[in-house]
Amino acid sequence: MVQDCTGRAVTRTKDTEADYAYRFLALQRAARGDGFCVDMEQVIAWFGLQHSCWAESTVRQYRAAIRYALERDMVEGRDRDLLIKRLQDGPIPKTGGPKLTSARKRKSLKREEFLTLMQHLESSERADDQLIRGLLAYGVALFLRPVEYLGARVDGDTLVVPNAKATNGRANGRARERSLDNMSPKAKASLVKFLQHFSEVAAAAESWKKFHDRLSARLARICETLNIRRVSFYTLRHVGMATAKTWMTPREVAAAAGHASIRTATSHYAKRRSGWHGLKLAGKPSVISMARVGGEMKVFRPRDTAPDLK
């Protein structure tokens, strides 16, 4: 496996590298505007002083851009090790302020609301409504990102999912695996059929974005008709992960969600209290998928009383 100068697994695309190069140039310009030189040492020194300027996610992106520049410029030896340490030390992200769009999206859904949506969709003859119904149902059970349904496949009793956010070490590998041994043969056959149909319809659309936007807009209209506060497909990912927290360990939840760190699932997604206690809709992630997750398991405890739903 190829690694960058900090020892992290490299899964960057050409577009990502171009974006990093552009971001690094922007950092050089900003550093020069504050009286710093534009060499690597000075840019990192300036970067480390920018406390409370950017959100944590932005700091991560800029840090990744500088790591890429270090690798691209082939900085070697003791100087590289020192620069890497300085890069990791700062700056301190800002706190507070307006939330990101993803953070403002609805993260919980009552079972009664879910059932109302499902009953409405089941009675509809619209093709898109049947796709939406599948996304809602499997969203709770499997909590995939919408785009991940395109490449997901069932291999025996295992669900193999390509991680949508596999670049820059953000995921637990290029793909993750999860057991489906809790699902009945009929439920697994339905999942296989849905994945195939969803991919075929998406491929026939003009683009993934337009296809996704079309389904999202339709779901929003349905919510309005039923007087339900707007639900997004990501809402079901939140609900599924919150439900999994009632019976999985933090590492298992992170691995099943495709995260490289336990902290992502515990800090940025719905809490266990909003999960649907008593549901155990699919099995646990594979040992390999869990081994690729970092962090300490100390945030929530799994419950072992949840019954299986066949």
N, C-alpha and C positions, 0 to 999 in steps of 0.2 A: 504494500500500500504506500502510495506517495505521501510524503509529509512535507509541511512547510518548515520555515526556519524556526518555529517554536515547538515543533514536534507534533502539531495537530494534523489530523488526516485531511488531505486536500481533496475536495470534491467540487471545486469551483468550475463554473462554465466560462466560456469565452466572454459572454455578456457580463458576467459577474466581474471578471478581471478588468474589463473595460470600465465598468462602473467604479471599481476600486482605484484605477489609475486616475480617473476624473476627480474622485474625492480627494486623493492625495494631492493633486495639483491645487485644488481649492484650499486645502490645509496649508500648503506652501504659500499661497497668496495671502491668506489670513495672517500667517506668522510674519511674513515680510511687512505687512501693514502695521504690525505691532513692534517693528524694529528688530526682528530676528532675521537671521540668515535662512536660506532655504535648503541647507544641507540636512541630512537625515538627523544628526544629533540635535541641531537647533530646532527642527520641526517637532521632534519628540519632546524636547524641553518645553517648548511653547505649549504643546498639547497637554502636557502634565499640569500646567498652571491654569487651565480653563475650567476651574471648579464651578459647579452650579450653572454652567452655560447650556448644557444639552441634557435631554432625557437619557436614561440608561440605554435604551435601544439605539439612540444616535451615537452615543459613546462607543458602543460595541461595533457599530458600522465603521466609524472612523478608525478605531483600533485595528479592525480587520484590514482596512485600506492601507494603513501604515505597515502592517505585517506583510501584506502583499508587496509593497514597495521595497521592504527589507529583502525579501526573497528575490524579487526581480533584479535589484541592484547588486545582489550577491555579496552582501556585507558578511564578512566572516570573522572568526576568531573571537578574542576576548571582547572586542568592541561590540560585536553583535550581541553577545550574552548580556552585556551591560545595558545596551539599548532596549533589549527585550524586557529586562527587569524594569527599567524606567517606564516603558510603555504600559506594562501591567499595573504599575503603581498608581497611575492617575489618568484622567482627572476624576473628581467626585461628581457623579451625575446630579442634576437638579431634582428637587422633589416638589410636589404640588403642581399647581397650574392645571389647565384643561386636560382632560383625559384624551387619549388617542381614540380614533373612531372605533377600533376593535374593542376597547375597554368600555365604550358606551353601549355596545350592543347587549341585548337581553341575554342574561346568563342562566336564567331559571325558567321553568315551565311546570305548571301544576299538571298532575296526571289527568284531571278532569278536562283541562284545556286541550291536552294532547289527544285524548279520546274524542273530543268534539271535532278537532281537526281531522282525525283519521276517519271518522264516520262520514264527514262531509266529502272527503276525497274519495272514499270507497264508493259512494253513491254517484260520483261524477263519471261521465263517459269521455271526458277530455283526456287525451294521451298524456299531456304534460302533468295533469293532476295525479295520474298513476305513478309517474316518475317522482313527483314530490312526495307522495305517500311512502314510497320506498326509501327516499332520503330521510324522511322523518323517523321511520321505524328503525332503519339500520343506523341512523345517527345516534340513537340512544343505546343500541346494542353494541355498536362497534366504534363509535365516535371518530370516524374518518373525517379528514378535511374533504370538502366536496370534490375537488379535483382529483383526489386519490382514488376515487371510485373508477376512474378511467383505466388505471393500470392494475387494480386489485384483482386477485384471482384466488380461487379455492383449489388447493392441492391436497386431496384426501380430507383429513380432519384439520387442516391448517389453512388459515387465511394469510396470504402473502400480500403485503401492501407496500408499494414504492413510496418512500418518504418524500413529501412535496417540498420540505425545507431541509434538504440534505446537504446544501452548500455551507462552507465555512464552519463545519463541525457543529451545526445546529441540531442534527438529528442523530438517532442511534443507528447509524449506517444508512446505506442507500435504500434499504428495505427493512421492514420489520415483519415478524411472524406472530400469529396469535392462534391459539388452539380453538377449535370449534366443537370440541367434544361435548359441550353442554347443549349443543343444538341437535334437534332431531333430524333424521335423514330428510324429512319433508322440508324442514326449515332451511337446511343447507342447499337443497335442490332449488328452493325459491331464491336464495341468495345468488346462486350461480346464474340463474335465469335473469335476475335483475341486473347483475353486473354486466352481462353480455348485452342486454337490451339498452342499458344506459349508455354504454360505450358506443353502440351503433348509432343511437340517436344523436349523441354529442358529435360524432364524426361527421354526420350529415349536416350539422349546423355550420354556419359561416365561420364561427370561431368559438373557442371555449368561453370567452368572456361574454359574448352575446347570448350564448346558450344559458350560461349561469345567470346572467342578468334577467333573462326571460323567465326562468323558473322562480327567481327571487321576487320579481315583480308580481308574478301570479300568486305566490304565497302571501305576499303583503296584501293583495286585494282580498284574498280569502279571509285573512285575519280581520280585515276591516269589516267584511260582510258578517262575520260571526261575532263581532264586537270583542275580539281578543287582541290584547296589546301585541304589536308587531313581533313576529318570530322570524329569525333568520336561520339558515341552515347551520350556522355556527352555534346557535343556541342549543341545538341538539347535541353538538360536540361537548358543550359545557355540561349539559344534563347527563350525558353518558359518562363523562369523567367523574362528575360529582357522585353519580350512582356507583361507579367502580370503586370510589374511595371508601364505600361502606363495607367492602369485602376484600379489596386488594391492598397490598402494601404500597407505599409511595413509589418504590422502584418499579413495581409491576404496572402501576397506572402510567408512569412516565414511558415505560417501554411500549405499552399498548397504544399510547398516543403518538409515538414516534419522536419523543423528546430525548435530547442528549443529557439533560440534567433533571434531577428530581425537582429542583427549585422552580422550573417553568410551570409544572402542573400544580404545585402547591401555592405559588405566588400569583399567577396570572389567570387561573381558571376558577370556576365555581367551587365553592366549599362543599364539604361532605354533607353539611346540614341541609343543602338544597337538593341533594340527590334523592332518588326514589328508593327508599330503604326496602329491602326484601326482594329486589330484582337481581338476578344473576343470569344475564342473557347470553353470554359467550364466555369461553374459557380464558385462561391466563396467557400472557405472551411467552414466547420461547425463552429458554435459558440464554441463548446467544443474544437475543434482543435485549434481555435484562442486563447482560454483562457489559453492554455498550453504554449503559446509563451511569452517569457519575453523580456524586452528591451523597449527603447523609440522610438516612431514613429516620426522622424524628418529629414529623409534623402531625401525622394522624395514624390511628391504629385501625387495622382492618377488622371487620366483624365477621364472625364465622357462623352466623345464624341465618344468613340469607338463603332462601330456598331456590332451587333451580326452576326455571320456566321452560318447559319443553314445547 
